[in-house]
Amino acid sequence: MTDKGPRGSQRFLDRLALRSAATGSSLCLGVDPDPDALPAGFPRTIEGIAGFSELLLRSAMPFATAVKVNVAFFERWGSRGVAVLERLRGMVPSEVPCIA
């Protein structure tokens, strides 16, 4: 099975192994922001979720072997949530496997 999506045709496990070797890590960064659990300073809105998730991605990306986004946490906000999800996906470099 190959990943034929816009991020390349390498097999997922091959990409995962390459990224793990590059980072020296096996961290899979989970992005599933619960508005009620956001840290102080982030509003309990889709804007707060977006800001926190962007900060999380920027901070952890050098160490992450993969990123797993819980799509349902964004879908609950409708088209605005999907737009945030798309923007977050765009922040993940092509060499980092992304699981949704």
N, C-alpha and C positions, 0 to 999 in steps of 0.2 A: 504494500500500500504506500503510495506517495502523496505528499502534500502538494496538490496542484494549484493551490491558491495564489494570491498576488505576492506572497512572501517567498516564493521559490518552489523548486520541485524536489529538494532534498527530502529524504525520508525524515519523519518527525524524530525518531530515536537517534538518527545520525546527527541531526541539528542539536538535539538535547545533549548528546555526548560532547560535541564540539564546544558548546557553550559552557558545559560543566568544566571541561578542561581549561577553557579560557578564564573562567572566574575562580577556579579552584574551590567551587562551592556546589552544593546540591539544593540550594534555596529555591523553592518555588513560591513566589510572592503571591499571596492571595489578596485579591481586591474585592471585598464584599462589605462595603461601608454601610453600617446601620446608623441612620440619622440620630437615634437616641444614644449612641455610643461615641459620637464624635467628640474630640477633645474641645476644651474651652476655646472660644475664638472662632469656631466654625458653626455657622447657623445650621439648624436642622432642616435644611432645604436642599434642593438639587444643586444649588450654587455652593453650599457648604460641602456637600458630597464631592462635587467636582474639585473644589480647592484642596480638600484633604487627600483625595485620590491622586491628584497631580503631584502634590508634595511627596506622597508615599512613593510614587513611581520615580520621581527625580532622585529621591534619597536612596532608594534600594536598587536601582537599575545596575549600578556597577557590580553588585554582588549577586544578583538574581540569575539563576540558570534558566528559569522559565517564569511566566506570569500566568496566573489563573484568575480570570474575572468571573464573578458570579453575576451573570447577566440579569437574573431576576431582581437584584437590588437596584438596577438601573431601569428595567422595564416598568417597574411600579410607578415611575414618574412620566410614563408615556413618551411622546416624541422628544421632549426635552431631555429625558434620561437617556434615550437612544443616541441623541446627538452628543451627549457627554461621553457615553460609551465609545462612540466612534472617535472622538477626539483623544480619549485615553489610549485607544488601540493605536492611533497614529503616533503616540509617544513611545511605543515599544519598538526598539530597533529590529530590523528584519532578521538579525541573527539570533534573536531571543524568541524561543517558541512561546506561543500564546495559546492558552487553553480557555475555552469559553463554554 
